Amino acid sequence: MKTVVISQPMYFPWIGMLEQMALADVFVFLDDVQFSKGGFFNRVQIKTPQGIRWLTVPLAEKKLGQSLDKMYPADHDWQRKHLASLQHAYGAAPHIGELITLVEVVLKKNNDTLAGLSAASMEAMAEFFEVLPEMILCSSEISVEGRGSDRVLAICQSLGATRYVTGHGGVDYLDHELFNESGIAVEYMDYEKRKYSQLHDEFTPFVSALDLLANCGQAGRAVIAPRTVCWKDFTNE
């Protein structure tokens, strides 16, 4: 079985994204898709003493229809502010030093584009928790045609996939029957949202996995527990 996972690059995303990466034989960053408001391409939530707050990468400019690999972070001191926000949020956490070191390394790399920055953040966290896929590609490097479900299928076929694992958003556009006819099993993530010790009041799984890193260090690998369900069970078809 060869499992392919395809995702837009996200800025230091939640644990569920690391669970998808843990399942992938081949992981593909959709780096040439269009930027849209409300996504997690350049922002993520963290827990602070004052509650949930956003870390947002400011953008140099936003034009309708621009792709992530053609967008750029703003050229001002947002990196220092993000590090300060993380220090404030997790200063009392046992692994704050490891968190700051990892984020500093990502922010100092020459990741000019938004897609490059967010992809680097995901790879760094996956490597820290030892769930980094053996092969990582970008969709801009794969010559396939189509849009939506057709393009996802074409990418999977070009990589010789026999299983495609996706997050819950795929249910809105994937042609499951066509994947079946192509010999590719579609499975959806079954997020366990396993609890761990967090700072700042009630537990929430929907913050950046940096929260797991700060609180648990590499022992947090035990919290990353990927499970999937067949598309027919997920959609009750």
N, C-alpha and C positions, 0 to 999 in steps of 0.2 A: 504493500500500500504506500502510495506517495501522497502526502498531505500538503496542500497549498493553502496558504492564508494570504489574503490581500486586504490592505488597509491604507487609508490615508495617513500620512505622518501626523502625529499628535505630540504636543509639547508636554513632556513628562507625564504621560497619561496614567489612568487608574490601573489597579491590579488586573482587572478583567482583560486588558490589552496584553499584559504580560502572559496571562494564561493562554491566549490565542497564539502568541509567539512560541510558547513552550510546546505547542502541538505541531508546529510547522516543520516540515522538511525543507520547504522553500517558502520564504516570506517575501511578499512583493509590496513595496511602498507605492501607492498611487500618488506619485509626485506631480503628475501633470493634469490633475483634475482642477476644476475651478474653485477658487476661494468663495466661501459663502458665509454670511453672518450666522452666528449662533453655534458654529462648530468649535472643535477643540484643536484646530491647527496651531493656534498661537496663544492658547490660554488653558488654564487648569485651576481647579480649586484646591486649596490647602486649609487645614484646620489651624486656627489661631486662638489665643486667649479671648479674643473678641468675637469668635464664631468663624463661620466659613467665609473665606476671602478668595478673590481671584488673583492669580498671577497671569498677567497679560503681556505678551510681547508686542510693543507698539510697532506699527508698520510704516515704512517710508511713504507709501501711497497705496491706495486701493482703487483699482479700476474694474468696472463691471466686466466679468469674463476672464480676468487674469488667472493664470494657473499658479499653483503653489510654487513651482520651480522657477517662476518669473517674478515672484514677490520677494521683498527684502525687508528685514527688520530695520526700524528707524535707527539713524546714526546719532544716538545720544546715550546717556548713561543709565539705560534701563537695567543692564546686567548687574550693576552695583546695587540697585534698588531691589532686584529680585533676591540677591544674596542676603541683603539686610532683612527682607521680609521673611525669608526662610530661617534666618538666625533668630528673629523675634518669635516666630511660630514654634520652633523646635529647639530653642536654646536649652531647655530642660530635658530633652530626650537623650537617652544613653548613647546614641550613635550619631549625634549632630556633626561630629567631625568628619565622619565618612560621607554624610550627606553633602556637606559644604565642599569637600574635596571633589566628589563626583560632579556636582553642578559646575564648579569652577572649571574643571577640565572640559566639559561640554561647551561652556560659554566662551572659552579661550580658543577653541578650534576654529579653523577658517571655514565656517559653514555660512557662506554668504547669503544663501536664499532661505526663505522660511521653510521650504521643504527639507533642505539640508539640515537646518538647525533642529527641527522637530524629529527628523529621522535619527539624528545623532543622539538626541536625548533618550529615545526609545531603545536604541542599541546599547547605550551605556547602562541603563537600568537592567536590561535583559542580561547583559554580561555580568553585572554585579550579582544578580540572583541565579546565574548559571542556567538561563533558559534561552540563550541566544541561538537562533536557528543556524544550521550549517551553511545554508545558502540564503543570501539576502540580495534582492534585485530591486530596481526601480522600473515602474511601468514605462517611463520615457525611454528606457533601453530596449523595450520589447516591441517589436514591429507587428502589431495586430490592429485590426480595424474594428469598428463598431462602438456602441455606447451602452451604458448600463449593463444589463444582464448579458447581452451578447459579447461585450468586451471582456467581462469577467470570465465567461466561458472560454473565449478565445485565448486568454492568458493561461488559463488552467490547461487547455489542450496543448498549447505550445510548450508547456513545462512537463507534460506527461503525467498530469495529476490523475489520481484515482479517487481522491477525496478532497472536497473543498469545505473548509471550516470557516464560518462567518459569524459575526455578531448579529444582534437582533434586527438591525436596520435592513438586512438583506431580504427580509420577508416582504418588504414593500415593492421589490422590483425583480427578484430572481425568478427565472423560468425553471422551476424545479424539474418539470417533466423533460425539458430539453437537456438538462444536465444528466438525468437518468438515461436518456436515449444515447448520450455520448459516453456512457460508462463511468460517470463521475458522481460519487455519492455526496450529497449535500448534507452537512450537519451544522446545527446551530449550537452556540455556546449555551451551556446550562450553568450559569454563574452561581457558585455556592455562597459567595460573599462571606468567606470564613472570617470569624472574628479574631482579633489580636489586641494586645494592650495599646491603647491610644491615649494621648493627652487630650485635655480640653473637652470634658463632658461626654455625652453619649456617643457610642460608636457609629461611624458611618463608613461604608465601603467605597463611596463615590468620590473620594479625593485622590490626589496624585499618589502614585506608589512611592513617592519620596517620603510620604508619611510612614509607610511600612519600613522603609530603609532607616529612617531616623529612630523609630521605636524598637525595631527588632534586629537591625543589621542583617547579616547574611543568614541568620536563623529564620528570617522571614520567608525563606524559600519554601518552608513547610506550609505557608499560608497560600501559596500559589498552587492551586489544586484544580487543574482544568478538567472539565467534564463537558460532554456534548450530548445532543439528542438528535435523532433522525428528523429530517425536515417534515415528514408526514406526522410524526408525533408532536412536533413543535406547532404545526399549523392545524392539527386535528383533522387532517384530510385522510 
